């Protein structure tokens, strides 16, 4: 299955690590540092020209079977942060699930 992030951007659901509300999570200094570091590393991709409402962390190399039971630290270098104008609730509804496992 695929997740449509808006502006004709579609990613495989199996690559999604997490979907986060930008307004609520940026209150934390840890999240702000994470986003700042991701921007410095060139891992942030803006899906829209509008004000972003959510960010999606995804792994380019992740497959559903490969990473269910193990974590590979080396793969974090392939992580991307996608900024979307859609709310996390809208993105969650588009997946048809209540949560990621």
N, CA, C and O atoms as a GROMACS GRO file, in nm:
protein
  404
    1UNK      N    1   0.083  -0.118   0.000
    1UNK     CA    2   0.000   0.000   0.000
    1UNK      C    3   0.088   0.125   0.000
    1UNK      O    4   0.206   0.122   0.037
    2UNK      N    5   0.028   0.234  -0.042
    2UNK     CA    6   0.099   0.360  -0.052
    2UNK      C    7   0.027   0.468   0.027
    2UNK      O    8  -0.094   0.461   0.050
    3UNK      N    9   0.104   0.569   0.067
    3UNK     CA   10   0.049   0.682   0.141
    3UNK      C   11   0.069   0.808   0.058
    3UNK      O   12   0.182   0.842   0.021
    4UNK      N   13  -0.041   0.878   0.028
    4UNK     CA   14  -0.036   1.002  -0.049
    4UNK      C   15  -0.016   1.118   0.048
    4UNK      O   16  -0.101   1.142   0.134
    5UNK      N   17   0.095   1.190   0.035
    5UNK     CA   18   0.129   1.300   0.126
    5UNK      C   19   0.082   1.436   0.076
    5UNK      O   20   0.098   1.537   0.146
    6UNK      N   21   0.025   1.441  -0.042
    6UNK     CA   22  -0.016   1.568  -0.102
    6UNK      C   23   0.080   1.607  -0.213
    6UNK      O   24   0.193   1.560  -0.218
    7UNK      N   25   0.032   1.694  -0.302
    7UNK     CA   26   0.113   1.745  -0.413
    7UNK      C   27   0.175   1.633  -0.498
    7UNK      O   28   0.290   1.643  -0.541
    8UNK      N   29   0.099   1.528  -0.522
    8UNK     CA   30   0.140   1.414  -0.605
    8UNK      C   31   0.262   1.340  -0.551
    8UNK      O   32   0.335   1.277  -0.628
    9UNK      N   33   0.284   1.345  -0.421
    9UNK     CA   34   0.392   1.270  -0.358
    9UNK      C   35   0.332   1.147  -0.292
    9UNK      O   36   0.245   1.158  -0.205
   10UNK      N   37   0.379   1.030  -0.332
   10UNK     CA   38   0.331   0.904  -0.278
   10UNK      C   39   0.450   0.823  -0.232
   10UNK      O   40   0.550   0.812  -0.303
   11UNK      N   41   0.439   0.765  -0.110
   11UNK     CA   42   0.547   0.682  -0.056
   11UNK      C   43   0.488   0.548  -0.013
   11UNK      O   44   0.370   0.540   0.022
   12UNK      N   45   0.568   0.443  -0.015
   12UNK     CA   46   0.519   0.314   0.034
   12UNK      C   47   0.494   0.320   0.185
   12UNK      O   48   0.575   0.374   0.259
   13UNK      N   49   0.381   0.265   0.229
   13UNK     CA   50   0.351   0.264   0.372
   13UNK      C   51   0.456   0.188   0.451
   13UNK      O   52   0.479   0.219   0.567
   14UNK      N   53   0.519   0.089   0.389
   14UNK     CA   54   0.619   0.010   0.460
   14UNK      C   55   0.743   0.091   0.493
   14UNK      O   56   0.822   0.051   0.579
   15UNK      N   57   0.763   0.205   0.427
   15UNK     CA   58   0.880   0.288   0.455
   15UNK      C   59   0.854   0.389   0.566
   15UNK      O   60   0.948   0.454   0.613
   16UNK      N   61   0.728   0.403   0.610
   16UNK     CA   62   0.692   0.503   0.711
   16UNK      C   63   0.734   0.455   0.850
   16UNK      O   64   0.697   0.346   0.894
   17UNK      N   65   0.812   0.538   0.917
   17UNK     CA   66   0.852   0.511   1.054
   17UNK      C   67   0.756   0.580   1.151
   17UNK      O   68   0.720   0.523   1.254
   18UNK      N   69   0.715   0.702   1.118
   18UNK     CA   70   0.623   0.774   1.204
   18UNK      C   71   0.565   0.897   1.137
   18UNK      O   72   0.626   0.955   1.048
   19UNK      N   73   0.446   0.935   1.182
   19UNK     CA   74   0.378   1.056   1.135
   19UNK      C   75   0.355   1.143   1.258
   19UNK      O   76   0.300   1.096   1.358
   20UNK      N   77   0.397   1.269   1.252
   20UNK     CA   78   0.395   1.355   1.369
   20UNK      C   79   0.331   1.490   1.338
   20UNK      O   80   0.346   1.542   1.228
   21UNK      N   81   0.260   1.544   1.437
   21UNK     CA   82   0.200   1.676   1.427
   21UNK      C   83   0.311   1.779   1.451
   21UNK      O   84   0.377   1.777   1.555
   22UNK      N   85   0.330   1.866   1.357
   22UNK     CA   86   0.439   1.963   1.366
   22UNK      C   87   0.418   2.064   1.478
   22UNK      O   88   0.514   2.103   1.545
   23UNK      N   89   0.294   2.107   1.500
   23UNK     CA   90   0.267   2.206   1.605
   23UNK      C   91   0.292   2.149   1.744
   23UNK      O   92   0.354   2.214   1.828
   24UNK      N   93   0.244   2.028   1.770
   24UNK     CA   94   0.256   1.970   1.903
   24UNK      C   95   0.397   1.920   1.935
   24UNK      O   96   0.442   1.934   2.048
   25UNK      N   97   0.464   1.863   1.839
   25UNK     CA   98   0.595   1.803   1.867
   25UNK      C   99   0.708   1.904   1.873
   25UNK      O  100   0.809   1.878   1.939
   26UNK      N  101   0.696   2.018   1.807
   26UNK     CA  102   0.805   2.115   1.809
   26UNK      C  103   0.813   2.194   1.939
   26UNK      O  104   0.899   2.279   1.955
   27UNK      N  105   0.723   2.166   2.031
   27UNK     CA  106   0.734   2.226   2.164
   27UNK      C  107   0.853   2.169   2.240
   27UNK      O  108   0.909   2.234   2.328
   28UNK      N  109   0.892   2.049   2.205
   28UNK     CA  110   1.004   1.982   2.271
   28UNK      C  111   1.137   2.024   2.209
   28UNK      O  112   1.149   2.030   2.086
   29UNK      N  113   1.235   2.052   2.292
   29UNK     CA  114   1.366   2.090   2.239
   29UNK      C  115   1.434   1.970   2.170
   29UNK      O  116   1.517   1.989   2.081
   30UNK      N  117   1.398   1.850   2.209
   30UNK     CA  118   1.456   1.730   2.145
   30UNK      C  119   1.410   1.720   2.001
   30UNK      O  120   1.489   1.690   1.912
   31UNK      N  121   1.281   1.743   1.978
   31UNK     CA  122   1.228   1.737   1.842
   31UNK      C  123   1.285   1.850   1.757
   31UNK      O  124   1.319   1.828   1.640
   32UNK      N  125   1.295   1.969   1.813
   32UNK     CA  126   1.354   2.080   1.739
   32UNK      C  127   1.498   2.050   1.700
   32UNK      O  128   1.541   2.083   1.589
   33UNK      N  129   1.573   1.988   1.789
   33UNK     CA  130   1.711   1.951   1.759
   33UNK      C  131   1.716   1.844   1.650
   33UNK      O  132   1.799   1.851   1.559
   34UNK      N  133   1.626   1.746   1.658
   34UNK     CA  134   1.619   1.641   1.557
   34UNK      C  135   1.592   1.701   1.419
   34UNK      O  136   1.660   1.667   1.322
   35UNK      N  137   1.493   1.791   1.411
   35UNK     CA  138   1.460   1.853   1.282
   35UNK      C  139   1.572   1.943   1.233
   35UNK      O  140   1.598   1.950   1.113
   36UNK      N  141   1.638   2.012   1.324
   36UNK     CA  142   1.751   2.097   1.287
   36UNK      C  143   1.866   2.014   1.231
   36UNK      O  144   1.925   2.049   1.129
   37UNK      N  145   1.897   1.903   1.299
   37UNK     CA  146   2.003   1.814   1.252
   37UNK      C  147   1.969   1.752   1.117
   37UNK      O  148   2.055   1.738   1.030
   38UNK      N  149   1.842   1.715   1.099
   38UNK     CA  150   1.798   1.658   0.971
   38UNK      C  151   1.809   1.760   0.859
   38UNK      O  152   1.845   1.726   0.746
   39UNK      N  153   1.778   1.885   0.890
   39UNK     CA  154   1.789   1.990   0.789
   39UNK      C  155   1.936   2.014   0.751
   39UNK      O  156   1.968   2.030   0.633
   40UNK      N  157   2.023   2.016   0.849
   40UNK     CA  158   2.167   2.035   0.822
   40UNK      C  159   2.223   1.921   0.738
   40UNK      O  160   2.312   1.941   0.656
   41UNK      N  161   2.170   1.800   0.761
   41UNK     CA  162   2.217   1.683   0.686
   41UNK      C  163   2.150   1.671   0.549
   41UNK      O  164   2.185   1.582   0.471
   42UNK      N  165   2.056   1.759   0.519
   42UNK     CA  166   1.989   1.757   0.390
   42UNK      C  167   1.887   1.645   0.377
   42UNK      O  168   1.860   1.598   0.266
   43UNK      N  169   1.830   1.603   0.488
   43UNK     CA  170   1.734   1.492   0.486
   43UNK      C  171   1.589   1.539   0.489
   43UNK      O  172   1.499   1.456   0.488
   44UNK      N  173   1.565   1.670   0.492
   44UNK     CA  174   1.428   1.721   0.494
   44UNK      C  175   1.384   1.752   0.352
   44UNK      O  176   1.454   1.820   0.276
   45UNK      N  177   1.266   1.701   0.318
   45UNK     CA  178   1.206   1.726   0.188
   45UNK      C  179   1.070   1.790   0.211
   45UNK      O  180   0.985   1.732   0.279
   46UNK      N  181   1.050   1.907   0.157
   46UNK     CA  182   0.922   1.974   0.172
   46UNK      C  183   0.832   1.932   0.056
   46UNK      O  184   0.866   1.950  -0.060
   47UNK      N  185   0.717   1.877   0.091
   47UNK     CA  186   0.623   1.829  -0.009
   47UNK      C  187   0.537   1.944  -0.061
   47UNK      O  188   0.476   1.932  -0.167
   48UNK      N  189   0.531   2.053   0.011
   48UNK     CA  190   0.439   2.161  -0.021
   48UNK      C  191   0.506   2.298  -0.008
   48UNK      O  192   0.608   2.314   0.059
   49UNK      N  193   0.445   2.395  -0.074
   49UNK     CA  194   0.488   2.534  -0.057
   49UNK      C  195   0.409   2.601   0.054
   49UNK      O  196   0.444   2.710   0.099
   50UNK      N  197   0.301   2.535   0.098
   50UNK     CA  198   0.217   2.589   0.206
   50UNK      C  199   0.283   2.562   0.341
   50UNK      O  200   0.387   2.498   0.350
   51UNK      N  201   0.219   2.614   0.445
   51UNK     CA  202   0.266   2.592   0.581
   51UNK      C  203   0.250   2.444   0.617
   51UNK      O  204   0.139   2.393   0.612
   52UNK      N  205   0.358   2.375   0.654
   52UNK     CA  206   0.345   2.232   0.687
   52UNK      C  207   0.273   2.211   0.819
   52UNK      O  208   0.290   2.288   0.914
   53UNK      N  209   0.192   2.105   0.824
   53UNK     CA  210   0.118   2.071   0.946
   53UNK      C  211   0.169   1.943   1.009
   53UNK      O  212   0.143   1.917   1.126
   54UNK      N  213   0.242   1.863   0.932
   54UNK     CA  214   0.292   1.736   0.985
   54UNK      C  215   0.426   1.704   0.921
   54UNK      O  216   0.463   1.759   0.818
   55UNK      N  217   0.497   1.613   0.986
   55UNK     CA  218   0.616   1.559   0.921
   55UNK      C  219   0.614   1.408   0.933
   55UNK      O  220   0.570   1.351   1.033
   56UNK      N  221   0.662   1.345   0.827
   56UNK     CA  222   0.664   1.200   0.817
   56UNK      C  223   0.809   1.156   0.810
   56UNK      O  224   0.885   1.202   0.724
   57UNK      N  225   0.848   1.068   0.900
   57UNK     CA  226   0.983   1.012   0.897
   57UNK      C  227   0.974   0.880   0.824
   57UNK      O  228   0.894   0.793   0.860
   58UNK      N  229   1.054   0.864   0.721
   58UNK     CA  230   1.051   0.739   0.647
   58UNK      C  231   1.193   0.694   0.616
   58UNK      O  232   1.287   0.773   0.613
   59UNK      N  233   1.206   0.567   0.592
   59UNK     CA  234   1.333   0.504   0.563
   59UNK      C  235   1.329   0.455   0.420
   59UNK      O  236   1.244   0.374   0.384
   60UNK      N  237   1.419   0.505   0.337
   60UNK     CA  238   1.421   0.467   0.196
   60UNK      C  239   1.447   0.319   0.175
   60UNK      O  240   1.399   0.262   0.077
   61UNK      N  241   1.520   0.256   0.264
   61UNK     CA  242   1.558   0.117   0.248
   61UNK      C  243   1.468   0.020   0.322
   61UNK      O  244   1.489  -0.101   0.313
   62UNK      N  245   1.370   0.069   0.393
   62UNK     CA  246   1.289  -0.017   0.480
   62UNK      C  247   1.189  -0.099   0.398
   62UNK      O  248   1.124  -0.047   0.307
   63UNK      N  249   1.178  -0.225   0.432
   63UNK     CA  250   1.074  -0.310   0.375
   63UNK      C  251   0.996  -0.370   0.490
   63UNK      O  252   1.047  -0.379   0.602
   64UNK      N  253   0.876  -0.412   0.463
   64UNK     CA  254   0.789  -0.463   0.570
   64UNK      C  255   0.850  -0.584   0.640
   64UNK      O  256   0.845  -0.591   0.763
   65UNK      N  257   0.907  -0.676   0.568
   65UNK     CA  258   0.961  -0.797   0.629
   65UNK      C  259   1.098  -0.773   0.692
   65UNK      O  260   1.132  -0.837   0.791
   66UNK      N  261   1.175  -0.684   0.635
   66UNK     CA  262   1.314  -0.666   0.676
   66UNK      C  263   1.330  -0.609   0.816
   66UNK      O  264   1.420  -0.651   0.888
   67UNK      N  265   1.247  -0.515   0.856
   67UNK     CA  266   1.272  -0.442   0.980
   67UNK      C  267   1.168  -0.459   1.089
   67UNK      O  268   1.165  -0.381   1.183
   68UNK      N  269   1.083  -0.560   1.079
   68UNK     CA  270   0.982  -0.578   1.182
   68UNK      C  271   1.046  -0.615   1.316
   68UNK      O  272   1.005  -0.562   1.419
   69UNK      N  273   1.144  -0.703   1.316
   69UNK     CA  274   1.198  -0.752   1.442
   69UNK      C  275   1.339  -0.708   1.472
   69UNK      O  276   1.392  -0.741   1.578
   70UNK      N  277   1.402  -0.636   1.383
   70UNK     CA  278   1.539  -0.593   1.412
   70UNK      C  279   1.558  -0.448   1.372
   70UNK      O  280   1.490  -0.396   1.283
   71UNK      N  281   1.651  -0.386   1.437
   71UNK     CA  282   1.682  -0.246   1.408
   71UNK      C  283   1.825  -0.241   1.358
   71UNK      O  284   1.916  -0.293   1.422
   72UNK      N  285   1.843  -0.180   1.245
   72UNK     CA  286   1.976  -0.170   1.187
   72UNK      C  287   2.019  -0.023   1.194
   72UNK      O  288   1.964   0.061   1.123
   73UNK      N  289   2.115   0.006   1.278
   73UNK     CA  290   2.158   0.145   1.299
   73UNK      C  291   2.210   0.208   1.171
   73UNK      O  292   2.191   0.328   1.150
   74UNK      N  293   2.275   0.133   1.086
   74UNK     CA  294   2.331   0.189   0.963
   74UNK      C  295   2.223   0.247   0.872
   74UNK      O  296   2.250   0.339   0.796
   75UNK      N  297   2.104   0.195   0.879
   75UNK     CA  298   1.998   0.242   0.791
   75UNK      C  299   1.945   0.379   0.829
   75UNK      O  300   1.871   0.439   0.751
   76UNK      N  301   1.978   0.431   0.946
   76UNK     CA  302   1.929   0.562   0.984
   76UNK      C  303   1.986   0.672   0.896
   76UNK      O  304   1.928   0.781   0.890
   77UNK      N  305   2.097   0.647   0.827
   77UNK     CA  306   2.151   0.747   0.737
   77UNK      C  307   2.063   0.763   0.614
   77UNK      O  308   2.073   0.864   0.545
   78UNK      N  309   1.977   0.666   0.586
   78UNK     CA  310   1.887   0.673   0.471
   78UNK      C  311   1.752   0.735   0.508
   78UNK      O  312   1.664   0.746   0.423
   79UNK      N  313   1.738   0.775   0.634
   79UNK     CA  314   1.612   0.830   0.680
   79UNK      C  315   1.586   0.967   0.618
   79UNK      O  316   1.677   1.049   0.605
   80UNK      N  317   1.460   0.990   0.579
   80UNK     CA  318   1.417   1.118   0.524
   80UNK      C  319   1.304   1.173   0.609
   80UNK      O  320   1.227   1.097   0.668
   81UNK      N  321   1.293   1.303   0.615
   81UNK     CA  322   1.184   1.371   0.685
   81UNK      C  323   1.107   1.449   0.580
   81UNK      O  324   1.161   1.541   0.518
   82UNK      N  325   0.981   1.412   0.561
   82UNK     CA  326   0.897   1.476   0.461
   82UNK      C  327   0.798   1.568   0.530
   82UNK      O  328   0.723   1.524   0.618
   83UNK      N  329   0.796   1.695   0.492
   83UNK     CA  330   0.703   1.793   0.548
   83UNK      C  331   0.578   1.796   0.461
   83UNK      O  332   0.588   1.813   0.339
   84UNK      N  333   0.461   1.782   0.522
   84UNK     CA  334   0.336   1.778   0.447
   84UNK      C  335   0.239   1.884   0.500
   84UNK      O  336   0.240   1.916   0.619
   85UNK      N  337   0.156   1.936   0.410
   85UNK     CA  338   0.055   2.033   0.451
   85UNK      C  339  -0.068   1.964   0.510
   85UNK      O  340  -0.156   2.031   0.564
   86UNK      N  341  -0.074   1.832   0.500
   86UNK     CA  342  -0.187   1.756   0.555
   86UNK      C  343  -0.166   1.729   0.703
   86UNK      O  344  -0.053   1.714   0.749
   87UNK      N  345  -0.276   1.723   0.777
   87UNK     CA  346  -0.267   1.694   0.919
   87UNK      C  347  -0.233   1.546   0.940
   87UNK      O  348  -0.260   1.464   0.852
   88UNK      N  349  -0.175   1.512   1.054
   88UNK     CA  350  -0.148   1.372   1.083
   88UNK      C  351  -0.274   1.287   1.083
   88UNK      O  352  -0.271   1.170   1.044
   89UNK      N  353  -0.386   1.344   1.127
   89UNK     CA  354  -0.512   1.271   1.129
   89UNK      C  355  -0.556   1.235   0.987
   89UNK      O  356  -0.605   1.124   0.963
   90UNK      N  357  -0.540   1.326   0.895
   90UNK     CA  358  -0.574   1.300   0.754
   90UNK      C  359  -0.485   1.191   0.697
   90UNK      O  360  -0.533   1.102   0.627
   91UNK      N  361  -0.356   1.198   0.726
   91UNK     CA  362  -0.264   1.096   0.677
   91UNK      C  363  -0.298   0.959   0.736
   91UNK      O  364  -0.290   0.858   0.667
   92UNK      N  365  -0.334   0.957   0.862
   92UNK     CA  366  -0.371   0.832   0.927
   92UNK      C  367  -0.498   0.773   0.864
   92UNK      O  368  -0.506   0.652   0.843
   93UNK      N  369  -0.595   0.857   0.834
   93UNK     CA  370  -0.717   0.810   0.769
   93UNK      C  371  -0.687   0.752   0.631
   93UNK      O  372  -0.751   0.656   0.588
   94UNK      N  373  -0.590   0.810   0.562
   94UNK     CA  374  -0.555   0.761   0.428
   94UNK      C  375  -0.491   0.623   0.432
   94UNK      O  376  -0.493   0.550   0.333
   95UNK      N  377  -0.435   0.588   0.546
   95UNK     CA  378  -0.374   0.455   0.555
   95UNK      C  379  -0.479   0.347   0.579
   95UNK      O  380  -0.457   0.231   0.545
   96UNK      N  381  -0.593   0.384   0.636
   96UNK     CA  382  -0.697   0.287   0.666
   96UNK      C  383  -0.668   0.205   0.790
   96UNK      O  384  -0.736   0.105   0.815
   97UNK      N  385  -0.568   0.244   0.869
   97UNK     CA  386  -0.535   0.173   0.992
   97UNK      C  387  -0.546   0.270   1.109
   97UNK      O  388  -0.561   0.391   1.091
   98UNK      N  389  -0.539   0.215   1.229
   98UNK     CA  390  -0.542   0.302   1.346
   98UNK      C  391  -0.404   0.330   1.401
   98UNK      O  392  -0.388   0.423   1.480
   99UNK      N  393  -0.305   0.254   1.360
   99UNK     CA  394  -0.168   0.277   1.406
   99UNK      C  395  -0.072   0.195   1.322
   99UNK      O  396  -0.112   0.102   1.251
  100UNK      N  397   0.055   0.232   1.331
  100UNK     CA  398   0.161   0.155   1.267
  100UNK      C  399   0.219   0.061   1.367
  100UNK      O  400   0.232   0.095   1.485
  101UNK      N  401   0.256  -0.058   1.324
  101UNK     CA  402   0.318  -0.155   1.415
  101UNK      C  403   0.457  -0.188   1.367
  101UNK      O  404   0.526  -0.268   1.429
   0.00000   0.00000   0.00000
